[in-house]
Amino acid sequence: MEGHSKIHVSSEIGTLKRVMVHRPDAGIARISPKRASELLFDDIVHLPQMQEEHDIFTAVLEAFLGKENVLESHQLLLESLQHDRDTRDEVIRMIIDYEELPKSYVQMLSDLPDEELAKTLITGYLASDDHILLDPIPNFIFTRDLAVVINDHVVITKASKMARFRENFLTRFICWSHPIFRNLREAGKIINLNHADEFPPSKKGESVSMEGGDMMIINRDYLLIGCSERTTAHAIHLLKETLFAKNVVQHVVQINIPQDRSYMHIDTIFTQISQHHITAYKPIVMDGLASNVQVFSSKGDYREYGSVQEFFHNEIDSEMEFIASGNGQSPYQEREQWTDGCNLVTLKPGVALTYDRNPETEKAFEAKGYRILHAHDFLKAYKAGTLDPETIENTIITLPSNELSRARGGSHCMTCPLERAPI
């Protein structure tokens, strides 16, 4: 794996080469109805079916990328523990301290084999003595939120909710200790929003929080960041100044959206699926309802737009078309935005993954010339040798989603792209 260390993403639609995911783990099965909201789930889920659905999702990714390029965060954590013994001990001490557990637990965890320690840090469950040690981190399946590759830099995000602290901490450890990130670390190309000296609260007490679902690299010059329920304007300002100083991008685009759980990140209301197509929630993205766009440029220029659509047409692509979730009609657009009809991950231009529960959005895709292909049918044809991912064009692959969709995140949320081919 050390020999495949190129990490570079300069668009949302370039052919996906390498990605990080996380299979739903045993900790999710411990979420009770009373604690679901605290742990940022809207419902309890049936883990075996959720895992089965996620396995289909990763099987599709592997068909396009190759199994060796679909990296499991659990495995990356294990390899980081094995590779960096000194930091391993520090990680244990800091987590025990944060979780306010007895100091005796430090030695107990230190003595665990690396495999069991990795499982315990993720699931919170110590299998060797049937002991629940830590809270589960169910949102770890949403790897997009944890870190974002912007051209040849990695930004480690800072979650707004305390329930996501351990996810963030484990991601910081992986990015610091795993060999695939070594070149970036040595070149000073890892930006960690958790470093309070570099990214402090404002003098007015404004906090620093930013999640990856609010960050989209549209091309090598333009980074979009949502100012949302989970990402603060102060955090955007600090990151903007850092990116400009490092010459990472030329423009940072702040997209202000309602601070509402329904639209917790900008990738819940739009994602790009091809050179000229974006799937979008019409009221906010196209009509500009309770939303606006601010463009900051490295040379000091500043511009404003009344909607995301207006911004794209004026600065990115005058021919960009917006495919409305729910076909742009109520109540379907509200229903299907809620079930991640706008949250797609693009595998290559014109080929993307989405959930199979948004029929009106599927009609909108078909009207623009896309074929709808269920993941079961794709995998059956792929295994039979009658379908080659290399030749697929203009296709939306739909994923089973009875349980995955309960977690409030789609395929875009469940992928952290590490490498994409340039457009």
C-alpha positions as CSV (number, residue, x, y, z in Angstrom):
1,M,0.0,0.0,0.0
2,E,2.9,2.3,0.7
3,G,3.8,2.2,-3.0
4,H,0.4,3.6,-4.0
5,S,0.7,6.9,-2.1
6,K,-0.8,9.4,-4.6
7,I,-3.6,11.3,-2.9
8,H,-5.2,13.9,-5.2
9,V,-8.7,15.1,-5.8
10,S,-9.5,18.1,-8.0
11,S,-13.2,17.5,-8.9
12,E,-16.4,15.8,-7.8
13,I,-16.7,13.9,-11.0
14,G,-13.3,12.7,-12.2
15,T,-13.0,9.0,-12.4
16,L,-12.8,7.7,-8.9
17,K,-9.5,5.8,-8.3
18,R,-9.3,5.3,-4.6
19,V,-11.8,5.8,-1.7
20,M,-12.1,5.2,2.0
21,V,-15.3,3.7,3.4
22,H,-16.5,2.1,6.7
23,R,-18.7,-0.9,7.0
24,P,-21.4,-0.5,9.7
25,D,-19.9,-2.0,12.8
26,A,-21.3,-3.8,15.9
27,G,-21.5,-0.5,17.8
28,I,-24.5,0.5,15.8
29,A,-26.5,-2.5,17.1
30,R,-26.1,-1.0,20.6
31,I,-28.0,2.3,19.9
32,S,-31.2,2.5,22.0
33,P,-34.2,4.6,21.1
34,K,-33.5,6.9,24.0
35,R,-29.9,7.6,22.8
36,A,-30.4,7.6,19.1
37,S,-30.9,11.3,18.9
38,E,-27.8,12.0,21.1
39,L,-25.7,9.8,18.8
40,L,-27.1,11.6,15.7
41,F,-29.3,8.8,14.4
42,D,-33.0,9.4,13.7
43,D,-33.9,5.8,14.4
44,I,-32.5,2.5,15.5
45,V,-31.4,0.2,12.7
46,H,-31.2,-3.5,12.0
47,L,-27.4,-4.1,11.7
48,P,-27.4,-7.3,9.6
49,Q,-29.5,-5.8,6.9
50,M,-27.6,-2.5,7.1
51,Q,-24.3,-4.4,6.6
52,E,-25.8,-6.4,3.7
53,E,-26.8,-3.2,2.0
54,H,-23.4,-1.6,2.6
55,D,-21.7,-4.7,1.2
56,I,-23.6,-4.3,-2.0
57,F,-22.5,-0.6,-2.1
58,T,-18.8,-1.6,-1.6
59,A,-19.1,-4.4,-4.2
60,V,-20.2,-1.9,-6.8
61,L,-17.3,0.4,-5.8
62,E,-14.9,-2.6,-6.1
63,A,-16.2,-3.4,-9.6
64,F,-15.3,0.1,-10.8
65,L,-12.1,0.8,-8.7
66,G,-10.7,-2.7,-7.9
67,K,-11.0,-4.2,-4.5
68,E,-7.5,-3.0,-3.5
69,N,-8.6,0.6,-4.0
70,V,-11.7,0.5,-1.7
71,L,-10.0,1.1,1.7
72,E,-11.8,0.2,4.9
73,S,-11.1,2.7,7.7
74,H,-11.0,-0.1,10.2
75,Q,-8.1,-1.7,8.3
76,L,-6.4,1.7,8.0
77,L,-6.7,2.2,11.8
78,L,-5.2,-1.3,12.4
79,E,-2.3,-0.7,10.1
80,S,-1.7,2.7,11.8
81,L,-1.6,1.0,15.2
82,Q,0.9,-1.5,13.9
83,H,3.0,1.1,12.1
84,D,3.3,3.7,14.9
85,R,3.8,2.2,18.3
86,D,4.7,5.4,20.1
87,T,1.6,7.3,18.9
88,R,-0.5,4.2,19.6
89,D,0.1,4.7,23.3
90,E,-0.6,8.4,23.1
91,V,-3.9,7.7,21.4
92,I,-5.0,5.3,24.1
93,R,-4.1,7.8,26.8
94,M,-5.9,10.7,25.2
95,I,-9.1,8.8,24.5
96,I,-9.2,7.4,28.0
97,D,-8.7,11.0,29.3
98,Y,-11.4,12.4,27.1
99,E,-13.9,9.7,27.9
100,E,-13.2,10.2,31.6
101,L,-12.4,6.5,32.2
102,P,-10.3,5.1,35.0
103,K,-6.5,5.4,34.4
104,S,-6.3,1.6,34.8
105,Y,-7.9,1.3,31.4
106,V,-4.8,2.7,29.8
107,Q,-2.8,-0.5,30.6
108,M,-5.8,-2.7,29.8
109,L,-6.1,-1.3,26.3
110,S,-2.3,-1.1,25.8
111,D,-2.1,-4.8,26.4
112,L,-4.7,-5.6,23.7
113,P,-3.5,-7.1,20.4
114,D,-3.7,-4.5,17.7
115,E,-6.7,-6.1,16.0
116,E,-8.8,-6.1,19.1
117,L,-7.7,-2.6,20.1
118,A,-8.8,-1.3,16.7
119,K,-12.2,-3.0,17.1
120,T,-12.6,-1.6,20.6
121,L,-11.8,1.9,19.6
122,I,-14.4,1.8,16.9
123,T,-17.2,-0.2,18.4
124,G,-16.6,0.7,22.0
125,Y,-17.0,-3.0,22.9
126,L,-14.2,-5.0,24.5
127,A,-14.9,-8.5,23.3
128,S,-12.3,-10.3,25.4
129,D,-14.3,-9.8,28.6
130,D,-17.7,-8.9,27.2
131,H,-17.3,-5.3,28.4
132,I,-18.9,-2.1,26.9
133,L,-16.2,0.4,27.4
134,L,-17.0,3.3,25.1
135,D,-20.1,4.8,23.3
136,P,-20.6,3.6,19.8
137,I,-19.6,5.9,16.9
138,P,-22.3,5.1,14.4
139,N,-21.6,8.0,12.1
140,F,-18.1,6.6,11.3
141,I,-19.8,5.1,8.2
142,F,-20.0,8.7,6.9
143,T,-16.3,8.8,6.0
144,R,-16.8,12.0,3.8
145,D,-17.3,14.1,6.9
146,L,-13.9,13.1,8.5
147,A,-11.4,14.4,6.0
148,V,-11.4,16.0,2.5
149,V,-8.8,15.9,-0.2
150,I,-8.4,19.3,-1.9
151,N,-6.1,19.0,-4.8
152,D,-2.9,17.6,-3.2
153,H,-3.8,18.6,0.4
154,V,-5.9,16.9,3.1
155,V,-8.1,18.8,5.4
156,I,-8.9,17.0,8.6
157,T,-12.3,18.4,9.7
158,K,-13.6,19.2,13.1
159,A,-17.1,17.9,13.9
160,S,-19.7,20.2,15.5
161,K,-21.2,17.5,17.6
162,M,-19.4,15.9,20.6
163,A,-20.8,12.5,19.6
164,R,-18.4,12.5,16.7
165,F,-15.2,13.3,18.7
166,R,-13.8,9.8,18.6
167,E,-14.3,9.5,14.8
168,N,-12.4,12.7,14.4
169,F,-9.6,11.6,16.7
170,L,-9.2,8.2,15.0
171,T,-9.1,10.0,11.6
172,R,-6.4,12.3,12.8
173,F,-4.4,9.3,14.0
174,I,-4.8,7.6,10.6
175,C,-3.7,10.7,8.7
176,W,-0.7,11.1,10.9
177,S,0.5,7.6,11.2
178,H,-0.6,5.6,8.1
179,P,2.1,5.2,5.3
180,I,-0.3,6.3,2.6
181,F,-0.4,9.8,4.1
182,R,3.4,10.0,4.8
183,N,4.3,12.1,1.8
184,L,1.6,14.6,2.5
185,R,2.6,14.8,6.2
186,E,6.3,15.3,5.4
187,A,5.4,18.0,2.8
188,G,3.2,19.9,5.3
189,K,0.1,19.2,3.2
190,I,-2.2,18.0,6.0
191,I,-4.3,20.8,7.4
192,N,-5.8,19.9,10.8
193,L,-8.7,22.1,11.8
194,N,-8.4,20.7,15.4
195,H,-5.1,22.6,16.0
196,A,-6.5,25.4,18.2
197,D,-3.4,27.5,17.8
198,E,-3.9,27.7,14.0
199,F,-7.7,27.6,14.1
200,P,-8.9,29.3,17.3
201,P,-12.4,30.5,18.2
202,S,-13.0,34.1,17.3
203,K,-12.7,36.9,19.8
204,K,-16.5,36.9,19.8
205,G,-16.5,33.2,20.8
206,E,-17.5,31.8,17.4
207,S,-16.5,28.2,17.2
208,V,-14.5,26.3,14.6
209,S,-16.5,23.4,13.2
210,M,-16.6,22.0,9.7
211,E,-17.7,18.6,8.3
212,G,-16.7,17.1,5.0
213,G,-20.3,17.0,3.7
214,D,-20.1,20.7,3.4
215,M,-16.9,20.7,1.2
216,M,-16.8,20.1,-2.5
217,I,-13.9,20.6,-4.8
218,I,-15.5,21.5,-8.1
219,N,-12.3,22.1,-10.0
220,R,-8.7,22.8,-9.1
221,D,-9.5,26.5,-8.5
222,Y,-12.9,26.4,-6.8
223,L,-13.7,24.9,-3.4
224,L,-17.3,25.1,-2.2
225,I,-18.0,25.1,1.5
226,G,-21.5,25.1,3.0
227,C,-22.2,27.4,6.0
228,S,-24.8,25.1,7.6
229,E,-26.0,23.5,10.8
230,R,-22.6,21.8,11.1
231,T,-20.2,24.3,9.6
232,T,-19.6,27.8,10.9
233,A,-18.7,30.9,9.0
234,H,-15.7,31.5,11.3
235,A,-14.3,28.1,10.4
236,I,-14.7,28.8,6.7
237,H,-12.9,32.1,7.1
238,L,-9.9,30.5,8.8
239,L,-9.6,27.7,6.4
240,K,-10.0,30.1,3.5
241,E,-7.0,32.1,4.6
242,T,-4.9,29.0,5.1
243,L,-5.8,27.6,1.7
244,F,-5.0,31.0,0.0
245,A,-1.7,31.2,1.9
246,K,-0.7,27.7,0.7
247,N,-2.0,28.4,-2.8
248,V,-4.2,25.3,-2.7
249,V,-7.2,26.9,-4.5
250,Q,-7.9,30.3,-6.0
251,H,-11.5,30.7,-4.9
252,V,-13.4,29.7,-1.8
253,V,-17.2,29.7,-2.3
254,Q,-19.3,30.0,0.9
255,I,-22.8,28.6,0.4
256,N,-25.2,29.8,3.1
257,I,-28.1,27.4,3.6
258,P,-30.7,27.1,6.3
259,Q,-29.4,25.8,9.6
260,D,-31.8,22.8,9.7
261,R,-31.2,19.1,10.2
262,S,-33.0,18.4,6.9
263,Y,-30.2,20.2,5.1
264,M,-27.3,19.5,7.5
265,H,-24.7,19.7,4.8
266,I,-24.6,21.1,1.2
267,D,-24.3,17.5,-0.1
268,T,-27.8,16.9,1.2
269,I,-29.1,19.4,-1.3
270,F,-26.9,19.0,-4.4
271,T,-24.1,16.9,-5.9
272,Q,-22.5,17.0,-9.3
273,I,-22.8,13.8,-11.4
274,S,-21.4,14.8,-14.8
275,Q,-19.7,17.7,-16.6
276,H,-23.0,19.5,-17.2
277,H,-25.4,17.9,-14.6
278,I,-26.1,18.5,-11.0
279,T,-28.8,16.9,-9.0
280,A,-30.4,19.4,-6.7
281,Y,-33.1,20.3,-4.3
282,K,-35.0,23.0,-6.2
283,P,-36.2,25.4,-3.5
284,I,-32.8,26.1,-2.1
285,V,-30.3,25.4,-5.0
286,M,-32.3,26.8,-7.9
287,D,-34.7,29.2,-6.3
288,G,-32.3,30.4,-3.6
289,L,-34.8,30.0,-0.8
290,A,-33.2,31.2,2.5
291,S,-29.8,30.8,0.8
292,N,-27.1,32.8,-1.0
293,V,-23.6,32.4,-2.2
294,Q,-20.4,34.4,-1.4
295,V,-17.3,34.0,-3.5
296,F,-13.9,34.9,-2.0
297,S,-10.9,35.0,-4.3
298,S,-7.2,34.8,-3.3
299,K,-6.5,38.2,-5.0
300,G,-9.1,39.8,-2.7
301,D,-12.1,39.9,-5.1
302,Y,-15.5,39.3,-3.7
303,R,-18.8,38.4,-5.4
304,E,-22.3,37.5,-4.3
305,Y,-25.1,35.4,-6.0
306,G,-28.7,34.8,-5.1
307,S,-28.6,31.0,-5.6
308,V,-26.2,28.1,-6.2
309,Q,-27.6,27.8,-9.7
310,E,-26.8,31.5,-10.5
311,F,-23.3,31.0,-9.2
312,F,-22.6,27.9,-11.4
313,H,-24.0,29.6,-14.5
314,N,-21.9,32.7,-14.0
315,E,-18.6,31.3,-12.8
316,I,-18.4,27.6,-13.6
317,D,-20.5,26.5,-16.6
318,S,-23.2,28.5,-18.3
319,E,-24.7,25.3,-19.7
320,M,-24.9,23.5,-16.3
321,E,-28.3,21.8,-15.9
322,F,-29.9,21.1,-12.6
323,I,-31.9,17.8,-12.2
324,A,-34.4,18.4,-9.5
325,S,-35.1,15.8,-6.8
326,G,-38.7,14.7,-6.7
327,N,-38.9,16.1,-10.2
328,G,-39.1,19.6,-8.6
329,Q,-42.7,18.9,-7.4
330,S,-44.1,18.9,-3.8
331,P,-44.5,16.9,-1.8
332,Y,-42.1,14.5,-3.7
333,Q,-39.2,16.9,-3.7
334,E,-39.3,17.3,0.1
335,R,-39.7,13.5,0.6
336,E,-36.9,12.5,-1.8
337,Q,-34.5,15.2,-0.6
338,W,-35.0,13.7,2.9
339,T,-34.2,10.3,1.6
340,D,-30.9,11.5,0.0
341,G,-32.2,11.9,-3.6
342,C,-29.6,14.7,-4.0
343,N,-26.7,12.9,-2.3
344,L,-24.9,10.9,-5.0
345,V,-21.3,9.9,-5.4
346,T,-20.0,10.1,-9.0
347,L,-17.8,7.1,-10.0
348,K,-16.9,8.7,-13.4
349,P,-18.6,11.5,-15.4
350,G,-22.2,10.5,-15.9
351,V,-22.2,7.4,-13.7
352,A,-23.2,7.8,-10.1
353,L,-24.7,5.9,-7.1
354,T,-27.9,6.7,-5.3
355,Y,-30.6,5.0,-3.1
356,D,-33.4,3.0,-4.7
357,R,-36.2,4.8,-2.9
358,N,-36.7,8.0,-4.9
359,P,-38.9,7.2,-7.9
360,E,-39.7,10.8,-8.9
361,T,-36.1,11.7,-9.0
362,E,-35.4,8.6,-11.1
363,K,-38.0,10.0,-13.6
364,A,-36.0,13.3,-13.7
365,F,-32.8,11.4,-14.4
366,E,-34.4,9.4,-17.2
367,A,-35.8,12.6,-18.7
368,K,-32.2,13.8,-19.0
369,G,-31.1,10.6,-20.8
370,Y,-29.8,8.6,-17.9
371,R,-30.4,4.8,-17.5
372,I,-31.5,3.6,-14.1
373,L,-29.8,0.3,-13.1
374,H,-30.3,-1.4,-9.8
375,A,-27.1,-2.5,-8.0
376,H,-28.3,-6.1,-7.9
377,D,-28.7,-6.2,-11.7
378,F,-25.4,-4.4,-12.2
379,L,-23.5,-6.9,-10.0
380,K,-25.3,-9.9,-11.6
381,A,-24.3,-8.7,-15.1
382,Y,-20.8,-7.8,-14.0
383,K,-20.1,-11.2,-12.5
384,A,-21.5,-12.9,-15.6
385,G,-19.1,-10.9,-17.7
386,T,-21.9,-9.3,-19.8
387,L,-21.3,-5.8,-18.4
388,D,-18.0,-3.9,-18.3
389,P,-17.8,-0.9,-15.9
390,E,-15.3,0.7,-18.3
391,T,-18.0,1.0,-20.9
392,I,-20.9,2.1,-18.8
393,E,-22.1,5.7,-19.6
394,N,-25.0,7.9,-18.4
395,T,-26.2,5.5,-15.7
396,I,-27.5,6.0,-12.2
397,I,-26.9,2.8,-10.2
398,T,-29.5,2.4,-7.4
399,L,-28.6,0.8,-4.1
400,P,-30.8,-1.1,-1.6
401,S,-31.5,1.3,1.2
402,N,-34.1,0.1,3.7
403,E,-31.7,0.4,6.6
404,L,-28.8,2.5,5.3
405,S,-31.2,5.4,4.6
406,R,-32.3,5.5,8.2
407,A,-28.9,6.8,9.2
408,R,-29.5,10.1,7.3
409,G,-26.8,9.9,4.7
410,G,-26.4,8.7,1.1
411,S,-23.6,7.4,-1.1
412,H,-21.8,10.8,-1.1
413,C,-21.7,10.8,2.7
414,M,-20.4,7.2,2.8
415,T,-17.3,7.8,0.6
416,C,-14.1,9.7,1.2
417,P,-12.4,10.0,-2.2
418,L,-8.6,9.9,-1.9
419,E,-7.8,9.9,-5.6
420,R,-9.7,10.9,-8.7
421,A,-8.4,11.2,-12.3
422,P,-8.1,14.7,-13.5
423,I,-10.9,16.0,-15.8
